[in-house]
Amino acid sequence: YHALKDTHLVQTRRIVWWEIFHLDNMVSFFLNLTPSIKLSDFDTSLLVETLDDDSSSRFAIMYLNCLFRFALIVDDLNGLTNGLNTQMKFEDIDRLKTNISNLFITCASTMRKMNDLYDSQKQSSTSIAETNVIEFKNPIITYQHNANMKSPYAGSAAEFDPQSNADPNHSLETSPDCFKFFMNLLNTLSDKILIMLQKKILLNPYIITDTFQIDSNLDLRLTTFDYNYTDLQSNLLPSLLHYLDSFLLLSKKDMMKFNWKLKSYIPIDELILLLQILAANYRAGLSQDEIGPIIDLNLKIYLADQTINSLKLNWHNKLSSVNKLISLTSSLWELMILKYNINLRLSYSMFGKFKFPKPNYDCPNLRTADKQVSMNSD
């Protein structure tokens, strides 16, 4: 590029350009405007993942390549829905579903590559004690909820506190923290773009002005714990709950040192959407006392309350751009607790019975994804 021979300079310029492209598309999405940058205006390649020997840098580059692929899907979505465009064709929706599914495959493949890199680093290093090593034998394990939390409502019987580590005196080395952070960040990308797509095609066309009418599009119930990114009829709620669960894991104390990146994932929109779903559930007659094989309503209440507590603890009065939103959302939640007589103690007491949704890894394309990612990243 411009006859530059310094590969690190080329890499830096690519990072800057793709970050600009990503930010332009995110702003365009939320303002419902056409992006300033057209995809046809440039041919900048994605980042080279094998340029640095430092594993932390390689983790960051591998994550950024997935993030920039995410930006390409947002750009496609913006072009189809923003500006004067109001409706999407079925073939456009099918293409976006395929792209989201491919992004998930790419993220899962990248997680495997990170895992292999981290394992090789562990084997070659003797400075990290065996008790300090966090093993991720496959990407699926990062989707398991691992909260060591204490409920403010359950007294001595409480089990957890999302902002605290299991052992406050136990410190992790930088490399394990960095590894865990990027693995969990990759969990969120496919969910994020799926929720953005669903807001455009499912929620926006059905906004109801009559506050006494139940919006059936928001009266969503959890019917399965495994979901995929192509079934738009049933994947909004599972992906939403999974996204908030991942955010709570990223908000733990050992992860907050990475808040320069985490602030991009503050789930204000996702939290408000969950509160809307909860309100629709209550107005449709759903009760906390109705406990079946899938504990639906109490799981939503738990995640909503924990997410709000996390935002108030970690971000309120620390990030001016979201201060008012956090305050308003917190006040809205307090009003909902009073209006619908929500029993927080009941929800927290059922934590041991919760099972958290996760995307389905049973995808045949995943077997060849590692090769595809490598080819597309150079």
C-alpha positions in Angstrom: 0.0 0.0 0.0 1.6 3.3 -1.2 4.9 1.2 -1.5 5.1 1.0 2.3 7.6 -1.7 3.4 7.1 -1.3 7.1 4.6 -4.1 7.9 3.8 -2.7 11.3 3.0 0.7 9.9 0.7 -0.9 7.3 -1.0 -2.9 10.1 -1.5 0.3 12.2 -3.1 2.1 9.2 -5.4 -0.8 8.6 -6.5 -0.8 12.2 -7.2 2.9 12.2 -9.2 2.7 9.0 -11.3 -0.3 10.0 -12.0 1.3 13.4 -13.3 4.4 11.6 -15.4 2.3 9.3 -16.8 0.4 12.4 -17.6 3.6 14.3 -19.2 5.2 11.3 -21.6 2.3 10.9 -22.5 2.1 14.5 -23.4 5.8 14.6 -25.3 5.4 11.4 -27.3 2.5 12.8 -28.4 4.3 16.0 -29.2 7.5 14.2 -30.9 5.7 11.3 -28.7 7.5 8.8 -26.8 6.3 5.7 -23.1 5.6 6.5 -20.6 8.2 5.4 -18.2 5.5 4.1 -19.2 3.3 1.2 -17.8 -0.2 1.0 -17.0 0.4 -2.7 -14.8 3.3 -1.8 -11.9 1.3 -0.4 -10.2 -2.1 -0.7 -8.3 -2.2 2.6 -7.5 -5.7 3.7 -8.2 -7.1 7.1 -5.4 -7.4 9.6 -2.5 -9.9 9.5 -2.9 -12.2 12.5 0.6 -13.6 12.5 2.6 -10.4 12.5 3.4 -10.2 16.2 5.0 -12.9 18.4 3.4 -11.5 21.5 0.3 -13.5 22.3 -1.7 -10.6 23.8 -1.2 -8.6 20.6 -2.3 -11.6 18.5 -5.4 -12.1 20.6 -6.3 -8.4 20.0 -5.7 -8.7 16.3 -7.8 -11.9 16.0 -10.6 -10.2 17.9 -10.4 -7.1 15.8 -10.7 -9.1 12.6 -14.0 -10.6 13.9 -15.1 -7.1 15.0 -14.5 -5.7 11.5 -16.4 -8.5 10.0 -19.2 -7.6 12.3 -18.9 -4.0 11.0 -19.4 -5.3 7.4 -22.7 -6.9 8.4 -23.8 -3.6 10.1 -22.9 -1.7 7.0 -25.1 -4.1 4.9 -27.9 -3.7 7.5 -27.6 0.1 7.4 -27.8 0.1 3.6 -31.0 -1.9 3.6 -32.9 -0.1 6.4 -31.5 3.4 7.0 -32.4 6.6 5.2 -35.4 6.3 2.9 -35.4 2.5 3.0 -38.2 1.2 5.1 -38.7 -2.4 4.2 -36.4 -5.4 3.6 -36.9 -8.1 1.0 -36.9 -11.7 2.0 -33.7 -12.4 0.1 -32.0 -9.5 2.0 -33.0 -11.0 5.3 -31.8 -14.5 4.2 -28.5 -13.0 3.2 -28.1 -11.2 6.6 -29.0 -14.4 8.5 -26.3 -16.3 6.5 -23.8 -13.6 7.2 -24.6 -13.6 10.9 -24.3 -17.4 11.0 -20.9 -17.1 9.2 -19.8 -14.5 11.7 -20.6 -16.9 14.5 -18.6 -19.7 12.8 -15.7 -17.3 12.4 -15.8 -16.2 16.1 -16.0 -19.8 17.2 -13.1 -20.7 15.0 -11.1 -17.8 16.3 -11.8 -18.9 19.9 -10.4 -22.3 19.0 -7.3 -20.7 17.6 -6.9 -18.5 20.7 -7.3 -21.6 22.8 -4.5 -23.4 20.9 -2.3 -20.4 21.1 -2.9 -20.1 24.9 -2.3 -23.9 25.4 1.0 -23.7 23.5 2.0 -20.7 25.6 1.2 -22.6 28.8 3.3 -25.6 27.7 6.3 -23.4 27.0 6.1 -21.3 30.1 7.2 -22.4 33.6 6.5 -19.2 35.4 2.7 -19.6 35.8 1.7 -21.9 38.6 -0.7 -24.7 37.9 -3.3 -23.3 40.2 -3.4 -20.0 38.3 -4.2 -21.5 34.9 -7.7 -21.2 33.5 -8.3 -23.9 30.9 -10.7 -23.5 28.0 -10.7 -26.8 26.2 -13.2 -25.6 23.7 -15.2 -22.4 23.1 -18.4 -23.8 24.6 -17.0 -23.6 28.1 -16.9 -19.8 28.0 -20.7 -19.8 27.6 -21.2 -21.4 31.0 -22.3 -19.0 33.6 -19.6 -18.8 36.3 -20.9 -16.2 38.8 -19.7 -16.3 42.4 -22.3 -13.9 43.6 -24.0 -12.9 46.8 -27.6 -11.7 46.6 -28.5 -8.6 48.5 -31.9 -10.2 49.0 -31.1 -13.8 50.2 -29.1 -13.2 53.4 -26.6 -15.8 54.4 -28.0 -18.3 52.0 -26.9 -16.2 49.0 -24.5 -17.8 46.6 -23.1 -15.0 44.5 -22.1 -11.4 43.6 -21.5 -10.7 39.9 -18.8 -8.1 40.6 -16.6 -10.2 42.9 -14.1 -12.9 42.3 -14.4 -16.3 44.0 -11.2 -15.5 45.9 -10.3 -11.8 46.3 -6.8 -12.6 47.4 -6.1 -14.7 44.3 -4.6 -12.7 41.4 -4.3 -13.9 37.9 -1.4 -13.2 35.5 -2.0 -10.7 32.7 -2.0 -13.3 30.0 -4.8 -15.5 31.5 -6.9 -12.4 32.1 -6.3 -11.2 28.6 -7.2 -14.6 27.2 -10.4 -14.9 29.1 -11.4 -11.3 28.2 -11.1 -11.8 24.5 -12.8 -15.2 24.5 -15.8 -13.6 26.3 -15.8 -10.6 23.9 -16.1 -12.9 21.0 -19.2 -14.4 22.6 -21.0 -11.1 22.2 -20.5 -10.2 18.6 -23.0 -12.5 16.9 -25.6 -11.8 19.6 -25.1 -8.1 19.1 -25.7 -8.1 15.4 -28.6 -10.5 15.7 -30.3 -8.2 18.2 -29.7 -5.2 15.9 -31.2 -7.1 13.0 -34.3 -8.2 15.0 -34.9 -4.7 16.2 -35.1 -3.6 12.5 -37.3 -6.4 11.1 -39.3 -7.6 14.1 -39.8 -4.8 16.6 -39.8 -1.5 14.7 -42.6 -2.4 12.3 -44.9 -3.3 15.2 -44.6 -0.4 17.6 -47.9 -0.1 19.3 -49.2 3.3 20.5 -52.0 1.9 22.5 -50.4 1.3 25.9 -53.3 -1.0 27.0 -52.8 -3.4 24.1 -50.4 -6.4 24.6 -47.7 -6.4 22.0 -47.5 -10.1 21.0 -44.1 -9.4 19.3 -42.6 -8.6 22.7 -44.4 -11.2 24.8 -41.5 -13.6 24.3 -41.0 -16.8 26.3 -37.9 -19.0 26.5 -38.6 -22.3 25.0 -35.1 -23.7 24.5 -31.6 -23.2 25.9 -29.9 -23.8 22.5 -30.4 -21.5 19.6 -28.9 -20.7 16.2 -28.6 -17.5 14.2 -30.9 -18.3 11.3 -34.1 -19.1 13.2 -35.5 -15.5 13.5 -38.8 -16.8 15.0 -37.2 -17.9 18.2 -33.7 -16.7 18.6 -34.2 -13.1 19.8 -34.8 -13.8 23.5 -32.1 -16.5 23.9 -29.5 -14.3 22.2 -30.6 -11.3 24.4 -30.2 -13.3 27.6 -26.9 -14.7 26.5 -25.6 -11.3 25.6 -26.5 -9.9 29.1 -25.0 -13.0 30.7 -21.7 -12.5 28.8 -21.7 -8.8 29.8 -21.9 -9.8 33.5 -19.0 -12.1 33.1 -17.0 -9.3 31.4 -18.0 -6.9 34.3 -16.3 -8.9 37.0 -13.4 -7.2 38.8 -10.6 -9.0 37.0 -12.1 -7.9 33.7 -12.7 -4.2 34.5 -9.1 -3.3 33.7 -10.1 -3.8 30.1 -12.9 -1.2 30.4 -11.4 0.8 27.5 -13.0 -1.8 25.2 -15.8 -3.0 27.5 -17.5 0.4 27.4 -18.4 -0.3 23.7 -20.6 -3.2 25.0 -22.6 -1.4 27.7 -26.1 -3.0 27.1 -28.4 -0.1 27.5 -30.5 -1.0 24.5 -30.5 -4.7 25.3 -31.5 -4.0 28.9 -34.4 -1.7 27.9 -35.6 -4.4 25.4 -35.5 -7.0 28.2 -37.6 -4.7 30.4 -40.1 -4.3 27.6 -40.3 -8.1 27.2 -40.8 -8.4 31.0 -43.6 -5.8 30.9 -45.3 -7.6 28.0 -45.0 -11.0 29.9 -46.7 -9.5 33.0 -49.4 -7.9 31.0 -50.1 -11.2 29.3 -50.6 -12.8 32.7 -47.3 -14.6 33.3 -46.5 -15.1 37.0 -43.3 -15.7 38.9 -45.0 -18.6 40.7 -45.5 -20.5 37.4 -42.4 -22.7 37.5 -42.0 -25.3 34.7 -39.1 -27.2 33.2 -37.7 -23.8 31.9 -37.6 -21.1 34.6 -38.4 -18.2 32.2 -39.6 -15.2 34.1 -37.3 -15.5 37.1 -34.3 -15.8 34.8 -35.2 -12.6 33.0 -35.7 -10.8 36.3 -32.4 -12.0 37.7 -30.5 -10.9 34.6 -32.3 -7.5 34.4 -31.5 -6.8 38.1 -27.9 -7.9 37.9 -27.2 -5.9 34.8 -28.6 -2.8 36.4 -26.6 -3.3 39.5 -23.5 -3.8 37.4 -24.1 -0.6 35.4 -24.7 1.4 38.6 -21.5 0.0 40.2 -19.1 0.1 37.3 -20.3 2.9 35.0 -22.6 5.3 36.7 -20.9 8.7 37.3 -17.8 7.3 35.5 -19.0 7.6 31.9 -20.8 10.8 31.1 -22.4 9.5 27.9 -24.5 7.0 29.7 -25.0 8.5 33.2 -28.6 9.7 32.5 -29.5 6.5 30.7 -28.4 4.4 33.6 -30.3 6.5 36.1 -33.5 6.5 34.0 -33.2 2.7 33.4 -32.7 2.1 37.1 -35.7 4.3 38.0 -37.8 2.4 35.4 -36.8 -0.9 36.9 -37.8 0.3 40.4 -41.2 1.4 39.0 -41.7 -2.0 37.4 -40.8 -3.8 40.6 -43.6 -1.8 42.4 -46.1 -2.0 39.6 -45.9 -5.8 38.9 -45.0 -6.7 42.5 -41.8 -8.4 41.4 -40.3 -10.7 44.0 -36.5 -10.3 43.7 -35.8 -12.6 46.6 -37.6 -15.4 44.8 -35.7 -14.9 41.6 -32.3 -14.9 43.4 -33.2 -18.0 45.5 -33.7 -19.9 42.2 -30.2 -19.2 40.9 -29.1 -22.8 41.3 -31.9 -23.9 39.0 -31.1 -21.5 36.2 -29.8 -22.7 32.9 -28.5 -20.0 30.6 -29.0 -20.0 26.8 -26.1 -20.6 24.5 -25.7 -20.7 20.7 -25.7 -24.1 19.1 -22.2 -25.3 18.0 -23.6 -28.3 16.1 -22.8 -26.7 12.7 -21.1 -28.7 9.9 -19.4 -25.6 8.6 -17.5 -25.2 11.8 -15.1 -28.0 10.9 -13.7 -26.0 8.0 -14.0 -22.6 9.5 -10.4 -22.5 10.8 -9.0 -22.8 7.3 -11.5 -20.2 6.0 -10.5 -17.7 8.7 -6.8 -18.1 8.0 -7.3 -17.5 4.3 -9.5 -14.4 4.9 -7.2 -12.9 7.4 -4.0 -12.5 5.4 
